[in-house]
Amino acid sequence: MREFIKKNKILITSVGLLAVFVVFTLLLNVIDVQAIGPNDPHTHLASSVGFAKINRWFHDLTGRHMFLYVLTDWGSLITIPIGVLFLVIGIKQLVKRKKIFKVDSNILALGCLYVLTLAAYLFFELAIVNYRPILIEVDGINYLKASYPSSTTLLAIVLLVSAIDQIIIYIKEKKLRLALIVICGVLTAFFVVARAISGVHWLTDIIGGILLSATLLSFYLAIKVGLSTYQNK
């Protein structure tokens, strides 16, 4: 048993993080659920959220800062070229090496991470846990928008933190590598903090985004280790 745990430490950690995220999400649906959100434009009923006292306290504390909302929305677009860059690297390796399992294990694992992240995003767009604390205006019409987990938080952490792993692997020049790692780290912290205090999410949306990001990144590492072991056989 000890040997199994030692060999599968990362995978066990991934499953554990997933369990924490699932439990947190379930608790969000049953603990202190109150209708403290904005009224639905169609039903005129206030939307509900779990951990209501904590969420209301944090929302009242930070207030609403639409500038940060817009900045983080548009700023998160910088993560797209990062994904495209590693996609191009993977395609070039595949063309050159002819076989998919000869592509670097970290690039293959990164592709799996992107697919899992997209699947998680689409799932929570359909399986709505709660709505945002503000109405979102689209073409002059106000809407309640799905809020859990924060997709901006999710994408920023997943794409930027996984990019750090690629930087460590591929960038050999120490000063450049350190500079890029610091930039990614600062940007990650900025997106999470700015999104949290912008007032467009409940605090639990941010926490859920962090937990889901940690889960997906842990699975990324587990997949990378598994692929590397397979390739080295």
C-alpha positions in Angstrom: 0.0 0.0 0.0 2.8 2.4 0.9 4.6 1.6 -2.4 1.4 2.3 -4.3 0.9 5.6 -2.6 4.5 6.6 -3.2 4.3 5.8 -6.9 0.9 7.5 -7.4 1.3 10.4 -5.0 0.4 13.0 -7.7 -2.7 11.1 -8.9 -3.9 10.6 -5.4 -3.5 14.3 -4.7 -5.4 15.1 -7.9 -8.3 12.9 -6.8 -8.2 14.4 -3.3 -8.4 18.0 -4.7 -11.3 16.9 -7.0 -13.1 15.6 -3.9 -12.6 18.9 -2.1 -13.9 20.9 -5.0 -17.0 18.6 -5.4 -17.8 18.7 -1.7 -17.3 22.5 -1.6 -19.7 22.8 -4.6 -22.3 20.6 -3.0 -22.1 22.5 0.3 -22.6 25.7 -1.7 -26.0 24.4 -2.6 -27.2 23.6 0.9 -25.4 25.8 3.5 -26.9 29.3 4.2 -28.6 29.6 0.8 -30.3 32.9 0.6 -31.9 35.1 -2.1 -29.4 37.9 -1.8 -28.6 38.3 -5.5 -30.2 40.7 -8.1 -33.7 40.1 -9.3 -34.2 38.0 -12.4 -35.5 40.4 -15.1 -38.0 37.8 -16.1 -39.3 36.3 -12.8 -38.5 39.4 -10.7 -37.3 37.0 -8.0 -33.9 37.5 -6.3 -31.3 34.9 -7.2 -29.9 32.7 -4.5 -26.4 31.8 -3.4 -24.9 29.6 -0.7 -22.7 30.8 2.2 -24.8 33.9 1.9 -23.6 35.8 5.0 -19.9 35.4 4.0 -20.6 36.3 0.3 -22.7 39.3 1.2 -20.1 40.5 3.7 -17.3 40.3 1.1 -19.4 41.9 -1.6 -20.3 44.8 0.6 -16.7 45.1 1.7 -15.2 45.3 -1.8 -18.1 47.1 -3.6 -18.3 47.1 -7.4 -15.5 48.2 -9.7 -16.5 47.8 -13.3 -13.1 49.0 -14.5 -11.5 45.9 -12.9 -14.2 43.8 -14.4 -13.6 45.1 -17.9 -9.8 45.0 -17.4 -9.7 41.4 -16.3 -12.2 40.4 -19.0 -10.1 41.8 -21.8 -6.8 41.1 -20.1 -7.6 37.4 -19.9 -7.4 37.4 -23.7 -3.6 37.3 -23.3 -3.9 33.7 -22.2 -5.2 32.7 -25.7 -1.8 33.3 -27.5 -0.1 31.2 -24.8 -2.4 28.2 -25.7 -1.9 28.8 -29.4 1.9 28.9 -29.0 2.1 25.5 -27.3 -0.4 24.1 -29.8 1.9 25.1 -32.6 4.9 23.5 -30.7 3.0 20.3 -30.4 2.0 20.2 -34.1 5.6 20.9 -35.2 6.8 18.1 -33.0 4.2 15.7 -34.3 5.0 16.5 -37.9 8.7 16.1 -37.3 8.5 13.0 -35.2 5.6 11.3 -37.0 4.0 9.7 -33.9 1.9 11.4 -31.3 3.5 9.7 -28.4 6.9 11.0 -29.4 5.6 14.5 -28.8 7.0 15.9 -25.5 5.0 14.5 -22.6 4.5 18.0 -21.1 2.9 19.2 -24.4 0.6 16.2 -24.7 -0.4 16.6 -21.0 -1.0 20.3 -21.7 -3.3 19.4 -24.5 -5.2 17.2 -22.1 -5.3 20.0 -19.6 -6.8 22.4 -22.1 -9.5 19.9 -23.1 -10.4 19.3 -19.4 -10.5 23.0 -18.7 -12.8 23.6 -21.7 -15.1 20.7 -20.6 -15.3 22.1 -17.1 -16.1 25.6 -18.4 -18.9 24.3 -20.7 -20.3 22.0 -17.9 -20.7 24.9 -15.5 -22.2 27.1 -18.2 -25.0 24.5 -18.4 -25.1 23.2 -14.8 -25.6 26.6 -13.1 -24.7 26.6 -9.4 -25.4 30.3 -8.8 -25.6 33.7 -10.6 -23.4 36.8 -10.3 -24.2 39.4 -7.7 -24.8 41.9 -10.5 -26.8 41.9 -13.7 -24.8 41.8 -16.9 -25.9 44.1 -19.7 -25.8 42.8 -23.3 -27.2 45.0 -26.1 -29.1 47.1 -23.6 -30.7 44.1 -21.9 -29.9 43.0 -18.4 -29.2 39.3 -17.8 -28.4 37.0 -14.9 -25.1 35.3 -15.8 -23.7 32.1 -14.4 -21.0 32.8 -11.9 -19.6 29.6 -10.4 -16.8 28.9 -10.6 -15.2 32.1 -11.9 -14.1 31.3 -15.4 -11.6 34.2 -15.6 -10.0 32.9 -12.4 -10.0 29.4 -13.8 -8.4 30.3 -17.2 -5.9 32.6 -15.7 -4.6 30.1 -13.2 -4.6 27.1 -15.5 -3.0 28.7 -18.5 -0.5 30.9 -16.7 0.7 28.4 -14.1 0.9 25.6 -16.7 2.9 28.0 -18.9 5.4 28.4 -16.0 6.1 24.6 -16.3 6.8 25.0 -20.0 9.1 27.9 -19.3 11.1 25.9 -16.8 11.4 23.0 -19.4 12.2 25.0 -22.5 13.9 28.3 -21.5 17.5 27.6 -20.6 18.7 31.1 -20.1 18.4 31.7 -16.4 17.6 35.4 -16.3 15.0 35.2 -19.0 13.4 32.1 -17.4 13.2 33.9 -14.1 11.7 37.0 -15.6 9.0 35.0 -17.5 8.2 33.0 -14.3 7.8 36.2 -12.3 5.6 37.8 -15.0 3.3 34.8 -15.1 3.1 34.7 -11.3 2.3 38.4 -11.0 -0.3 38.2 -13.8 -1.9 35.1 -12.1 -2.1 36.9 -8.7 -3.5 40.1 -10.4 -6.3 38.3 -12.2 -7.4 36.4 -9.1 -7.3 39.4 -6.8 -8.7 41.9 -9.3 -11.6 39.5 -10.2 -12.3 39.0 -6.5 -12.5 42.7 -5.6 -14.2 43.7 -8.8 -17.6 42.9 -7.3 -18.8 40.8 -10.3 -18.4 37.5 -8.5 -19.3 36.1 -5.1 -16.3 35.2 -3.0 -17.2 31.5 -3.3 -17.0 31.8 -7.1 -13.4 32.8 -6.8 -12.6 30.1 -4.2 -14.3 27.5 -6.5 -12.2 28.7 -9.4 -9.0 28.3 -7.4 -10.0 24.8 -6.2 -10.9 23.7 -9.7 -7.7 25.2 -11.2 -5.6 23.4 -8.6 -7.4 20.1 -9.4 -6.9 20.4 -13.1 -3.2 21.4 -12.8 -2.7 18.4 -10.5 -4.2 16.1 -13.1 -1.9 17.8 -15.7 1.1 16.8 -13.6 -0.2 13.3 -13.1 -0.8 12.9 -16.9 2.6 14.3 -17.7 4.3 11.8 -15.3 2.3 9.0 -16.7 3.2 9.9 -20.3 6.8 10.4 -19.5 7.0 7.0 -17.8 5.3 5.4 -20.9 7.7 7.1 -23.3 10.8 6.1 -21.4 9.9 2.4 -21.4 
